[in-house]
């Protein structure tokens, strides 16, 4: 959709995973819980809604399980748009 509109962007394949330091930089001071994919099997298995992981644990889990990261993620300078809000 963005390419069709002539928007230039850098695409990062989240399936290849991000190291914890990359996730830390991406998330910054934002609420790390917003980056968790609530539809992910691991999220449901660990009942993260009721028992959210610590920031360090969440970053480690997202690094090890890239599908746990909500997507798509659009970064425009300091603005980050996550998930279904991208198409809105």
HTML snippet that shows the backbone in 3Dmol.js (N, CA, C, O; Angstrom):
<script src="https://3Dmol.org/build/3Dmol-min.js"></script>
<div id="view" style="width:600px;height:400px;position:relative"></div>
<script>
const pdb = `
ATOM      1  N   UNK A   1       0.815  -1.178   0.000  1.00  0.00           N
ATOM      2  CA  UNK A   1       0.000   0.000   0.000  1.00  0.00           C
ATOM      3  C   UNK A   1       0.870   1.259   0.000  1.00  0.00           C
ATOM      4  O   UNK A   1       0.596   2.201  -0.743  1.00  0.00           O
ATOM      5  N   UNK A   2       1.907   1.277   0.822  1.00  0.00           N
ATOM      6  CA  UNK A   2       2.780   2.453   0.862  1.00  0.00           C
ATOM      7  C   UNK A   2       3.537   2.617  -0.448  1.00  0.00           C
ATOM      8  O   UNK A   2       3.675   3.726  -0.964  1.00  0.00           O
ATOM      9  N   UNK A   3       4.028   1.494  -0.983  1.00  0.00           N
ATOM     10  CA  UNK A   3       4.767   1.567  -2.252  1.00  0.00           C
ATOM     11  C   UNK A   3       3.870   2.098  -3.360  1.00  0.00           C
ATOM     12  O   UNK A   3       4.308   2.890  -4.195  1.00  0.00           O
ATOM     13  N   UNK A   4       2.614   1.662  -3.367  1.00  0.00           N
ATOM     14  CA  UNK A   4       1.662   2.112  -4.385  1.00  0.00           C
ATOM     15  C   UNK A   4       1.463   3.620  -4.331  1.00  0.00           C
ATOM     16  O   UNK A   4       1.174   4.250  -5.348  1.00  0.00           O
ATOM     17  N   UNK A   5       1.618   4.196  -3.150  1.00  0.00           N
ATOM     18  CA  UNK A   5       1.449   5.643  -2.975  1.00  0.00           C
ATOM     19  C   UNK A   5       2.761   6.398  -3.145  1.00  0.00           C
ATOM     20  O   UNK A   5       2.808   7.615  -2.963  1.00  0.00           O
ATOM     21  N   UNK A   6       3.837   5.673  -3.497  1.00  0.00           N
ATOM     22  CA  UNK A   6       5.119   6.305  -3.727  1.00  0.00           C
ATOM     23  C   UNK A   6       5.876   6.686  -2.471  1.00  0.00           C
ATOM     24  O   UNK A   6       6.801   7.497  -2.523  1.00  0.00           O
ATOM     25  N   UNK A   7       5.493   6.110  -1.344  1.00  0.00           N
ATOM     26  CA  UNK A   7       6.169   6.402  -0.081  1.00  0.00           C
ATOM     27  C   UNK A   7       7.436   5.561   0.007  1.00  0.00           C
ATOM     28  O   UNK A   7       7.387   4.340  -0.140  1.00  0.00           O
ATOM     29  N   UNK A   8       8.561   6.209   0.246  1.00  0.00           N
ATOM     30  CA  UNK A   8       9.818   5.487   0.396  1.00  0.00           C
ATOM     31  C   UNK A   8       9.992   5.084   1.849  1.00  0.00           C
ATOM     32  O   UNK A   8       9.722   5.861   2.764  1.00  0.00           O
ATOM     33  N   UNK A   9      10.447   3.853   2.043  1.00  0.00           N
ATOM     34  CA  UNK A   9      10.648   3.361   3.398  1.00  0.00           C
ATOM     35  C   UNK A   9      11.654   2.225   3.396  1.00  0.00           C
ATOM     36  O   UNK A   9      11.930   1.612   2.364  1.00  0.00           O
ATOM     37  N   UNK A  10      12.191   1.962   4.570  1.00  0.00           N
ATOM     38  CA  UNK A  10      13.094   0.828   4.764  1.00  0.00           C
ATOM     39  C   UNK A  10      12.286  -0.269   5.439  1.00  0.00           C
ATOM     40  O   UNK A  10      11.678  -0.056   6.488  1.00  0.00           O
ATOM     41  N   UNK A  11      12.288  -1.433   4.828  1.00  0.00           N
ATOM     42  CA  UNK A  11      11.546  -2.560   5.384  1.00  0.00           C
ATOM     43  C   UNK A  11      12.502  -3.456   6.162  1.00  0.00           C
ATOM     44  O   UNK A  11      13.567  -3.820   5.664  1.00  0.00           O
ATOM     45  N   UNK A  12      12.118  -3.808   7.379  1.00  0.00           N
ATOM     46  CA  UNK A  12      12.907  -4.716   8.208  1.00  0.00           C
ATOM     47  C   UNK A  12      12.072  -5.958   8.441  1.00  0.00           C
ATOM     48  O   UNK A  12      10.945  -5.874   8.927  1.00  0.00           O
ATOM     49  N   UNK A  13      12.625  -7.115   8.093  1.00  0.00           N
ATOM     50  CA  UNK A  13      11.917  -8.381   8.255  1.00  0.00           C
ATOM     51  C   UNK A  13      11.966  -8.801   9.719  1.00  0.00           C
ATOM     52  O   UNK A  13      12.986  -9.303  10.193  1.00  0.00           O
ATOM     53  N   UNK A  14      10.869  -8.595  10.429  1.00  0.00           N
ATOM     54  CA  UNK A  14      10.823  -8.944  11.846  1.00  0.00           C
ATOM     55  C   UNK A  14      10.885 -10.446  12.073  1.00  0.00           C
ATOM     56  O   UNK A  14      11.202 -10.888  13.178  1.00  0.00           O
ATOM     57  N   UNK A  15      10.587 -11.240  11.048  1.00  0.00           N
ATOM     58  CA  UNK A  15      10.670 -12.695  11.194  1.00  0.00           C
ATOM     59  C   UNK A  15      12.099 -13.157  11.448  1.00  0.00           C
ATOM     60  O   UNK A  15      12.324 -14.225  12.016  1.00  0.00           O
ATOM     61  N   UNK A  16      13.063 -12.344  11.023  1.00  0.00           N
ATOM     62  CA  UNK A  16      14.469 -12.682  11.275  1.00  0.00           C
ATOM     63  C   UNK A  16      14.868 -12.344  12.698  1.00  0.00           C
ATOM     64  O   UNK A  16      15.937 -12.738  13.164  1.00  0.00           O
ATOM     65  N   UNK A  17      14.003 -11.614  13.385  1.00  0.00           N
ATOM     66  CA  UNK A  17      14.242 -11.278  14.785  1.00  0.00           C
ATOM     67  C   UNK A  17      15.082 -10.027  14.957  1.00  0.00           C
ATOM     68  O   UNK A  17      15.779  -9.581  14.046  1.00  0.00           O
ATOM     69  N   UNK A  18      14.989  -9.486  16.145  1.00  0.00           N
ATOM     70  CA  UNK A  18      15.780  -8.333  16.545  1.00  0.00           C
ATOM     71  C   UNK A  18      16.465  -8.688  17.851  1.00  0.00           C
ATOM     72  O   UNK A  18      15.893  -9.383  18.691  1.00  0.00           O
ATOM     73  N   UNK A  19      17.676  -8.218  18.021  1.00  0.00           N
ATOM     74  CA  UNK A  19      18.353  -8.450  19.295  1.00  0.00           C
ATOM     75  C   UNK A  19      17.748  -7.498  20.325  1.00  0.00           C
ATOM     76  O   UNK A  19      17.110  -6.508  19.968  1.00  0.00           O
ATOM     77  N   UNK A  20      17.952  -7.802  21.587  1.00  0.00           N
ATOM     78  CA  UNK A  20      17.365  -7.012  22.671  1.00  0.00           C
ATOM     79  C   UNK A  20      17.730  -5.534  22.531  1.00  0.00           C
ATOM     80  O   UNK A  20      16.882  -4.671  22.756  1.00  0.00           O
ATOM     81  N   UNK A  21      18.966  -5.230  22.168  1.00  0.00           N
ATOM     82  CA  UNK A  21      19.397  -3.829  22.031  1.00  0.00           C
ATOM     83  C   UNK A  21      18.594  -3.113  20.940  1.00  0.00           C
ATOM     84  O   UNK A  21      18.256  -1.940  21.101  1.00  0.00           O
ATOM     85  N   UNK A  22      18.284  -3.797  19.838  1.00  0.00           N
ATOM     86  CA  UNK A  22      17.483  -3.197  18.769  1.00  0.00           C
ATOM     87  C   UNK A  22      16.053  -2.939  19.242  1.00  0.00           C
ATOM     88  O   UNK A  22      15.465  -1.901  18.939  1.00  0.00           O
ATOM     89  N   UNK A  23      15.507  -3.891  19.985  1.00  0.00           N
ATOM     90  CA  UNK A  23      14.162  -3.715  20.533  1.00  0.00           C
ATOM     91  C   UNK A  23      14.136  -2.557  21.521  1.00  0.00           C
ATOM     92  O   UNK A  23      13.199  -1.758  21.522  1.00  0.00           O
ATOM     93  N   UNK A  24      15.153  -2.467  22.354  1.00  0.00           N
ATOM     94  CA  UNK A  24      15.267  -1.385  23.346  1.00  0.00           C
ATOM     95  C   UNK A  24      15.257  -0.036  22.637  1.00  0.00           C
ATOM     96  O   UNK A  24      14.568   0.890  23.063  1.00  0.00           O
ATOM     97  N   UNK A  25      16.027   0.071  21.549  1.00  0.00           N
ATOM     98  CA  UNK A  25      16.101   1.321  20.787  1.00  0.00           C
ATOM     99  C   UNK A  25      14.754   1.634  20.134  1.00  0.00           C
ATOM    100  O   UNK A  25      14.308   2.781  20.152  1.00  0.00           O
ATOM    101  N   UNK A  26      14.113   0.626  19.562  1.00  0.00           N
ATOM    102  CA  UNK A  26      12.829   0.811  18.894  1.00  0.00           C
ATOM    103  C   UNK A  26      11.751   1.250  19.879  1.00  0.00           C
ATOM    104  O   UNK A  26      11.005   2.192  19.610  1.00  0.00           O
ATOM    105  N   UNK A  27      11.672   0.576  21.004  1.00  0.00           N
ATOM    106  CA  UNK A  27      10.620   0.842  21.986  1.00  0.00           C
ATOM    107  C   UNK A  27      10.905   2.113  22.776  1.00  0.00           C
ATOM    108  O   UNK A  27       9.988   2.874  23.086  1.00  0.00           O
ATOM    109  N   UNK A  28      12.170   2.342  23.101  1.00  0.00           N
ATOM    110  CA  UNK A  28      12.539   3.548  23.839  1.00  0.00           C
ATOM    111  C   UNK A  28      11.787   3.664  25.151  1.00  0.00           C
ATOM    112  O   UNK A  28      11.727   2.708  25.925  1.00  0.00           O
ATOM    113  N   UNK A  29      11.214   4.831  25.402  1.00  0.00           N
ATOM    114  CA  UNK A  29      10.497   5.078  26.659  1.00  0.00           C
ATOM    115  C   UNK A  29       9.018   4.707  26.565  1.00  0.00           C
ATOM    116  O   UNK A  29       8.262   4.900  27.517  1.00  0.00           O
ATOM    117  N   UNK A  30       8.613   4.176  25.412  1.00  0.00           N
ATOM    118  CA  UNK A  30       7.207   3.802  25.241  1.00  0.00           C
ATOM    119  C   UNK A  30       6.857   2.595  26.103  1.00  0.00           C
ATOM    120  O   UNK A  30       7.740   1.921  26.633  1.00  0.00           O
ATOM    121  N   UNK A  31       5.581   2.333  26.234  1.00  0.00           N
ATOM    122  CA  UNK A  31       5.108   1.171  26.986  1.00  0.00           C
ATOM    123  C   UNK A  31       5.422  -0.089  26.182  1.00  0.00           C
ATOM    124  O   UNK A  31       4.822  -0.328  25.134  1.00  0.00           O
ATOM    125  N   UNK A  32       6.348  -0.881  26.666  1.00  0.00           N
ATOM    126  CA  UNK A  32       6.770  -2.097  25.966  1.00  0.00           C
ATOM    127  C   UNK A  32       5.620  -3.078  25.771  1.00  0.00           C
ATOM    128  O   UNK A  32       5.645  -3.867  24.827  1.00  0.00           O
ATOM    129  N   UNK A  33       4.618  -3.047  26.636  1.00  0.00           N
ATOM    130  CA  UNK A  33       3.497  -3.984  26.530  1.00  0.00           C
ATOM    131  C   UNK A  33       2.688  -3.752  25.255  1.00  0.00           C
ATOM    132  O   UNK A  33       2.055  -4.678  24.748  1.00  0.00           O
ATOM    133  N   UNK A  34       2.704  -2.526  24.735  1.00  0.00           N
ATOM    134  CA  UNK A  34       1.996  -2.221  23.490  1.00  0.00           C
ATOM    135  C   UNK A  34       2.601  -2.954  22.297  1.00  0.00           C
ATOM    136  O   UNK A  34       1.936  -3.124  21.275  1.00  0.00           O
ATOM    137  N   UNK A  35       3.839  -3.385  22.416  1.00  0.00           N
ATOM    138  CA  UNK A  35       4.528  -4.057  21.318  1.00  0.00           C
ATOM    139  C   UNK A  35       4.288  -5.568  21.313  1.00  0.00           C
ATOM    140  O   UNK A  35       4.707  -6.258  20.384  1.00  0.00           O
ATOM    141  N   UNK A  36       3.621  -6.080  22.337  1.00  0.00           N
ATOM    142  CA  UNK A  36       3.345  -7.515  22.406  1.00  0.00           C
ATOM    143  C   UNK A  36       2.120  -7.852  21.565  1.00  0.00           C
ATOM    144  O   UNK A  36       1.084  -7.193  21.662  1.00  0.00           O
ATOM    145  N   UNK A  37       2.251  -8.881  20.744  1.00  0.00           N
ATOM    146  CA  UNK A  37       1.162  -9.356  19.900  1.00  0.00           C
ATOM    147  C   UNK A  37       0.224 -10.205  20.752  1.00  0.00           C
ATOM    148  O   UNK A  37       0.541 -11.345  21.091  1.00  0.00           O
ATOM    149  N   UNK A  38      -0.919  -9.648  21.092  1.00  0.00           N
ATOM    150  CA  UNK A  38      -1.855 -10.333  21.986  1.00  0.00           C
ATOM    151  C   UNK A  38      -2.504 -11.550  21.341  1.00  0.00           C
ATOM    152  O   UNK A  38      -3.139 -12.348  22.031  1.00  0.00           O
ATOM    153  N   UNK A  39      -2.355 -11.703  20.033  1.00  0.00           N
ATOM    154  CA  UNK A  39      -2.912 -12.870  19.340  1.00  0.00           C
ATOM    155  C   UNK A  39      -1.914 -14.020  19.256  1.00  0.00           C
ATOM    156  O   UNK A  39      -2.246 -15.109  18.786  1.00  0.00           O
ATOM    157  N   UNK A  40      -0.709 -13.774  19.710  1.00  0.00           N
ATOM    158  CA  UNK A  40       0.345 -14.790  19.652  1.00  0.00           C
ATOM    159  C   UNK A  40       0.079 -15.917  20.647  1.00  0.00           C
ATOM    160  O   UNK A  40      -0.405 -15.690  21.756  1.00  0.00           O
ATOM    161  N   UNK A  41       0.405 -17.128  20.223  1.00  0.00           N
ATOM    162  CA  UNK A  41       0.186 -18.312  21.060  1.00  0.00           C
ATOM    163  C   UNK A  41       0.940 -18.222  22.387  1.00  0.00           C
ATOM    164  O   UNK A  41       0.384 -18.536  23.439  1.00  0.00           O
ATOM    165  N   UNK A  42       2.197 -17.798  22.341  1.00  0.00           N
ATOM    166  CA  UNK A  42       2.995 -17.683  23.561  1.00  0.00           C
ATOM    167  C   UNK A  42       2.377 -16.666  24.524  1.00  0.00           C
ATOM    168  O   UNK A  42       2.361 -16.879  25.736  1.00  0.00           O
ATOM    169  N   UNK A  43       1.874 -15.570  23.978  1.00  0.00           N
ATOM    170  CA  UNK A  43       1.216 -14.550  24.799  1.00  0.00           C
ATOM    171  C   UNK A  43       0.051 -15.175  25.566  1.00  0.00           C
ATOM    172  O   UNK A  43      -0.119 -14.944  26.763  1.00  0.00           O
ATOM    173  N   UNK A  44      -0.750 -15.972  24.848  1.00  0.00           N
ATOM    174  CA  UNK A  44      -1.914 -16.601  25.479  1.00  0.00           C
ATOM    175  C   UNK A  44      -1.499 -17.706  26.441  1.00  0.00           C
ATOM    176  O   UNK A  44      -2.051 -17.816  27.536  1.00  0.00           O
ATOM    177  N   UNK A  45      -0.521 -18.533  26.035  1.00  0.00           N
ATOM    178  CA  UNK A  45      -0.063 -19.637  26.889  1.00  0.00           C
ATOM    179  C   UNK A  45       0.451 -19.129  28.229  1.00  0.00           C
ATOM    180  O   UNK A  45       0.201 -19.733  29.272  1.00  0.00           O
ATOM    181  N   UNK A  46       1.167 -18.024  28.190  1.00  0.00           N
ATOM    182  CA  UNK A  46       1.758 -17.472  29.415  1.00  0.00           C
ATOM    183  C   UNK A  46       0.814 -16.514  30.141  1.00  0.00           C
ATOM    184  O   UNK A  46       1.168 -15.928  31.164  1.00  0.00           O
ATOM    185  N   UNK A  47      -0.394 -16.367  29.591  1.00  0.00           N
ATOM    186  CA  UNK A  47      -1.413 -15.504  30.191  1.00  0.00           C
ATOM    187  C   UNK A  47      -0.835 -14.114  30.512  1.00  0.00           C
ATOM    188  O   UNK A  47      -0.981 -13.598  31.620  1.00  0.00           O
ATOM    189  N   UNK A  48      -0.181 -13.538  29.507  1.00  0.00           N
ATOM    190  CA  UNK A  48       0.491 -12.256  29.705  1.00  0.00           C
ATOM    191  C   UNK A  48      -0.465 -11.102  29.965  1.00  0.00           C
ATOM    192  O   UNK A  48      -0.064 -10.072  30.508  1.00  0.00           O
ATOM    193  N   UNK A  49      -1.724 -11.267  29.584  1.00  0.00           N
ATOM    194  CA  UNK A  49      -2.694 -10.209  29.872  1.00  0.00           C
ATOM    195  C   UNK A  49      -2.875 -10.073  31.381  1.00  0.00           C
ATOM    196  O   UNK A  49      -2.902  -8.963  31.913  1.00  0.00           O
ATOM    197  N   UNK A  50      -2.996 -11.195  32.058  1.00  0.00           N
ATOM    198  CA  UNK A  50      -3.193 -11.186  33.509  1.00  0.00           C
ATOM    199  C   UNK A  50      -1.873 -11.091  34.275  1.00  0.00           C
ATOM    200  O   UNK A  50      -1.823 -10.541  35.375  1.00  0.00           O
ATOM    201  N   UNK A  51      -0.809 -11.631  33.682  1.00  0.00           N
ATOM    202  CA  UNK A  51       0.506 -11.660  34.334  1.00  0.00           C
ATOM    203  C   UNK A  51       1.561 -11.118  33.366  1.00  0.00           C
ATOM    204  O   UNK A  51       2.361 -11.882  32.825  1.00  0.00           O
ATOM    205  N   UNK A  52       1.562  -9.803  33.151  1.00  0.00           N
ATOM    206  CA  UNK A  52       2.504  -9.237  32.183  1.00  0.00           C
ATOM    207  C   UNK A  52       3.957  -9.461  32.599  1.00  0.00           C
ATOM    208  O   UNK A  52       4.296  -9.394  33.781  1.00  0.00           O
ATOM    209  N   UNK A  53       4.806  -9.727  31.611  1.00  0.00           N
ATOM    210  CA  UNK A  53       6.228  -9.905  31.911  1.00  0.00           C
ATOM    211  C   UNK A  53       6.872  -8.560  32.246  1.00  0.00           C
ATOM    212  O   UNK A  53       6.345  -7.500  31.907  1.00  0.00           O
ATOM    213  N   UNK A  54       8.013  -8.625  32.913  1.00  0.00           N
ATOM    214  CA  UNK A  54       8.785  -7.401  33.146  1.00  0.00           C
ATOM    215  C   UNK A  54       9.296  -6.905  31.796  1.00  0.00           C
ATOM    216  O   UNK A  54       9.262  -7.635  30.805  1.00  0.00           O
ATOM    217  N   UNK A  55       9.762  -5.677  31.763  1.00  0.00           N
ATOM    218  CA  UNK A  55      10.298  -5.129  30.513  1.00  0.00           C
ATOM    219  C   UNK A  55      11.442  -5.997  29.994  1.00  0.00           C
ATOM    220  O   UNK A  55      11.468  -6.342  28.812  1.00  0.00           O
ATOM    221  N   UNK A  56      12.383  -6.352  30.863  1.00  0.00           N
ATOM    222  CA  UNK A  56      13.536  -7.159  30.447  1.00  0.00           C
ATOM    223  C   UNK A  56      13.085  -8.516  29.913  1.00  0.00           C
ATOM    224  O   UNK A  56      13.594  -8.990  28.898  1.00  0.00           O
ATOM    225  N   UNK A  57      12.138  -9.132  30.594  1.00  0.00           N
ATOM    226  CA  UNK A  57      11.650 -10.441  30.148  1.00  0.00           C
ATOM    227  C   UNK A  57      10.915 -10.317  28.818  1.00  0.00           C
ATOM    228  O   UNK A  57      11.083 -11.163  27.940  1.00  0.00           O
ATOM    229  N   UNK A  58      10.107  -9.278  28.660  1.00  0.00           N
ATOM    230  CA  UNK A  58       9.372  -9.075  27.412  1.00  0.00           C
ATOM    231  C   UNK A  58      10.331  -8.869  26.239  1.00  0.00           C
ATOM    232  O   UNK A  58      10.128  -9.434  25.165  1.00  0.00           O
ATOM    233  N   UNK A  59      11.368  -8.067  26.440  1.00  0.00           N
ATOM    234  CA  UNK A  59      12.347  -7.833  25.374  1.00  0.00           C
ATOM    235  C   UNK A  59      13.054  -9.127  24.999  1.00  0.00           C
ATOM    236  O   UNK A  59      13.266  -9.403  23.818  1.00  0.00           O
ATOM    237  N   UNK A  60      13.415  -9.911  25.988  1.00  0.00           N
ATOM    238  CA  UNK A  60      14.071 -11.199  25.734  1.00  0.00           C
ATOM    239  C   UNK A  60      13.130 -12.128  24.972  1.00  0.00           C
ATOM    240  O   UNK A  60      13.542 -12.778  24.012  1.00  0.00           O
ATOM    241  N   UNK A  61      11.873 -12.194  25.394  1.00  0.00           N
ATOM    242  CA  UNK A  61      10.897 -13.058  24.729  1.00  0.00           C
ATOM    243  C   UNK A  61      10.645 -12.614  23.292  1.00  0.00           C
ATOM    244  O   UNK A  61      10.552 -13.454  22.396  1.00  0.00           O
ATOM    245  N   UNK A  62      10.533 -11.298  23.057  1.00  0.00           N
ATOM    246  CA  UNK A  62      10.323 -10.799  21.697  1.00  0.00           C
ATOM    247  C   UNK A  62      11.540 -11.067  20.822  1.00  0.00           C
ATOM    248  O   UNK A  62      11.401 -11.336  19.629  1.00  0.00           O
ATOM    249  N   UNK A  63      12.727 -10.996  21.406  1.00  0.00           N
ATOM    250  CA  UNK A  63      13.948 -11.277  20.661  1.00  0.00           C
ATOM    251  C   UNK A  63      14.004 -12.748  20.250  1.00  0.00           C
ATOM    252  O   UNK A  63      14.415 -13.073  19.136  1.00  0.00           O
ATOM    253  N   UNK A  64      13.594 -13.619  21.145  1.00  0.00           N
ATOM    254  CA  UNK A  64      13.636 -15.062  20.888  1.00  0.00           C
ATOM    255  C   UNK A  64      12.439 -15.553  20.076  1.00  0.00           C
ATOM    256  O   UNK A  64      12.522 -16.589  19.417  1.00  0.00           O
ATOM    257  N   UNK A  65      11.338 -14.823  20.118  1.00  0.00           N
ATOM    258  CA  UNK A  65      10.093 -15.209  19.442  1.00  0.00           C
ATOM    259  C   UNK A  65       9.565 -14.015  18.652  1.00  0.00           C
ATOM    260  O   UNK A  65       8.672 -13.313  19.126  1.00  0.00           O
ATOM    261  N   UNK A  66      10.101 -13.775  17.457  1.00  0.00           N
ATOM    262  CA  UNK A  66       9.731 -12.582  16.694  1.00  0.00           C
ATOM    263  C   UNK A  66       8.232 -12.440  16.434  1.00  0.00           C
ATOM    264  O   UNK A  66       7.744 -11.321  16.275  1.00  0.00           O
ATOM    265  N   UNK A  67       7.498 -13.543  16.387  1.00  0.00           N
ATOM    266  CA  UNK A  67       6.058 -13.441  16.159  1.00  0.00           C
ATOM    267  C   UNK A  67       5.324 -12.840  17.348  1.00  0.00           C
ATOM    268  O   UNK A  67       4.141 -12.515  17.249  1.00  0.00           O
ATOM    269  N   UNK A  68       6.012 -12.691  18.461  1.00  0.00           N
ATOM    270  CA  UNK A  68       5.428 -12.064  19.641  1.00  0.00           C
ATOM    271  C   UNK A  68       5.393 -10.535  19.501  1.00  0.00           C
ATOM    272  O   UNK A  68       4.757  -9.847  20.299  1.00  0.00           O
ATOM    273  N   UNK A  69       6.081 -10.018  18.481  1.00  0.00           N
ATOM    274  CA  UNK A  69       6.111  -8.573  18.236  1.00  0.00           C
ATOM    275  C   UNK A  69       4.903  -8.185  17.387  1.00  0.00           C
ATOM    276  O   UNK A  69       4.676  -8.752  16.319  1.00  0.00           O
ATOM    277  N   UNK A  70       4.137  -7.217  17.871  1.00  0.00           N
ATOM    278  CA  UNK A  70       2.982  -6.723  17.115  1.00  0.00           C
ATOM    279  C   UNK A  70       3.491  -6.090  15.825  1.00  0.00           C
ATOM    280  O   UNK A  70       4.523  -5.419  15.818  1.00  0.00           O
ATOM    281  N   UNK A  71       2.777  -6.304  14.760  1.00  0.00           N
ATOM    282  CA  UNK A  71       3.170  -5.749  13.482  1.00  0.00           C
ATOM    283  C   UNK A  71       1.961  -5.372  12.665  1.00  0.00           C
ATOM    284  O   UNK A  71       0.852  -5.810  12.970  1.00  0.00           O
ATOM    285  N   UNK A  72       2.141  -4.590  11.661  1.00  0.00           N
ATOM    286  CA  UNK A  72       3.378  -3.922  11.275  1.00  0.00           C
ATOM    287  C   UNK A  72       3.717  -2.789  12.240  1.00  0.00           C
ATOM    288  O   UNK A  72       2.877  -2.321  13.008  1.00  0.00           O
ATOM    289  N   UNK A  73       4.956  -2.373  12.174  1.00  0.00           N
ATOM    290  CA  UNK A  73       5.426  -1.228  12.949  1.00  0.00           C
ATOM    291  C   UNK A  73       5.897  -0.185  11.945  1.00  0.00           C
ATOM    292  O   UNK A  73       6.764  -0.461  11.116  1.00  0.00           O
ATOM    293  N   UNK A  74       5.337   0.988  12.019  1.00  0.00           N
ATOM    294  CA  UNK A  74       5.746   2.091  11.157  1.00  0.00           C
ATOM    295  C   UNK A  74       6.419   3.144  12.016  1.00  0.00           C
ATOM    296  O   UNK A  74       5.852   3.608  13.005  1.00  0.00           O
ATOM    297  N   UNK A  75       7.630   3.519  11.634  1.00  0.00           N
ATOM    298  CA  UNK A  75       8.376   4.539  12.369  1.00  0.00           C
ATOM    299  C   UNK A  75       8.582   5.726  11.439  1.00  0.00           C
ATOM    300  O   UNK A  75       9.152   5.586  10.357  1.00  0.00           O
ATOM    301  N   UNK A  76       8.119   6.884  11.865  1.00  0.00           N
ATOM    302  CA  UNK A  76       8.273   8.114  11.099  1.00  0.00           C
ATOM    303  C   UNK A  76       8.862   9.156  12.038  1.00  0.00           C
ATOM    304  O   UNK A  76       8.143   9.887  12.720  1.00  0.00           O
ATOM    305  N   UNK A  77      10.177   9.203  12.053  1.00  0.00           N
ATOM    306  CA  UNK A  77      10.840  10.104  12.992  1.00  0.00           C
ATOM    307  C   UNK A  77      10.644   9.610  14.407  1.00  0.00           C
ATOM    308  O   UNK A  77      11.132   8.540  14.771  1.00  0.00           O
ATOM    309  N   UNK A  78       9.934  10.381  15.203  1.00  0.00           N
ATOM    310  CA  UNK A  78       9.691  10.002  16.597  1.00  0.00           C
ATOM    311  C   UNK A  78       8.331   9.342  16.784  1.00  0.00           C
ATOM    312  O   UNK A  78       8.000   8.914  17.889  1.00  0.00           O
ATOM    313  N   UNK A  79       7.541   9.256  15.719  1.00  0.00           N
ATOM    314  CA  UNK A  79       6.209   8.676  15.806  1.00  0.00           C
ATOM    315  C   UNK A  79       6.249   7.205  15.425  1.00  0.00           C
ATOM    316  O   UNK A  79       6.818   6.834  14.398  1.00  0.00           O
ATOM    317  N   UNK A  80       5.635   6.364  16.266  1.00  0.00           N
ATOM    318  CA  UNK A  80       5.533   4.936  15.973  1.00  0.00           C
ATOM    319  C   UNK A  80       4.060   4.574  15.920  1.00  0.00           C
ATOM    320  O   UNK A  80       3.289   4.923  16.814  1.00  0.00           O
ATOM    321  N   UNK A  81       3.678   3.865  14.858  1.00  0.00           N
ATOM    322  CA  UNK A  81       2.317   3.363  14.718  1.00  0.00           C
ATOM    323  C   UNK A  81       2.396   1.851  14.682  1.00  0.00           C
ATOM    324  O   UNK A  81       3.197   1.277  13.944  1.00  0.00           O
ATOM    325  N   UNK A  82       1.556   1.207  15.487  1.00  0.00           N
ATOM    326  CA  UNK A  82       1.599  -0.247  15.628  1.00  0.00           C
ATOM    327  C   UNK A  82       0.352  -0.925  15.092  1.00  0.00           C
ATOM    328  O   UNK A  82      -0.751  -0.381  15.150  1.00  0.00           O
ATOM    329  N   UNK A  83       0.556  -2.132  14.567  1.00  0.00           N
ATOM    330  CA  UNK A  83      -0.546  -3.033  14.249  1.00  0.00           C
ATOM    331  C   UNK A  83      -1.598  -2.450  13.338  1.00  0.00           C
ATOM    332  O   UNK A  83      -1.289  -1.761  12.365  1.00  0.00           O
ATOM    333  N   UNK A  84      -2.849  -2.734  13.664  1.00  0.00           N
ATOM    334  CA  UNK A  84      -3.965  -2.356  12.806  1.00  0.00           C
ATOM    335  C   UNK A  84      -4.113  -0.846  12.657  1.00  0.00           C
ATOM    336  O   UNK A  84      -4.772  -0.389  11.722  1.00  0.00           O
ATOM    337  N   UNK A  85      -3.529  -0.070  13.539  1.00  0.00           N
ATOM    338  CA  UNK A  85      -3.601   1.390  13.433  1.00  0.00           C
ATOM    339  C   UNK A  85      -2.853   1.896  12.203  1.00  0.00           C
ATOM    340  O   UNK A  85      -3.078   3.024  11.764  1.00  0.00           O
ATOM    341  N   UNK A  86      -1.956   1.065  11.639  1.00  0.00           N
ATOM    342  CA  UNK A  86      -1.185   1.465  10.459  1.00  0.00           C
ATOM    343  C   UNK A  86      -2.115   1.734   9.292  1.00  0.00           C
ATOM    344  O   UNK A  86      -1.915   2.702   8.558  1.00  0.00           O
ATOM    345  N   UNK A  87      -3.125   0.901   9.105  1.00  0.00           N
ATOM    346  CA  UNK A  87      -4.041   1.068   7.987  1.00  0.00           C
ATOM    347  C   UNK A  87      -5.116   2.108   8.219  1.00  0.00           C
ATOM    348  O   UNK A  87      -5.861   2.447   7.300  1.00  0.00           O
ATOM    349  N   UNK A  88      -5.205   2.615   9.424  1.00  0.00           N
ATOM    350  CA  UNK A  88      -6.280   3.563   9.766  1.00  0.00           C
ATOM    351  C   UNK A  88      -6.017   4.940   9.203  1.00  0.00           C
ATOM    352  O   UNK A  88      -6.822   5.850   9.399  1.00  0.00           O
TER     353      UNK A  88
END
`;
const viewer = $3Dmol.createViewer("view");
viewer.addModel(pdb, "pdb");
viewer.setStyle({}, {cartoon: {color: "spectrum"}});
viewer.zoomTo();
viewer.render();
</script>
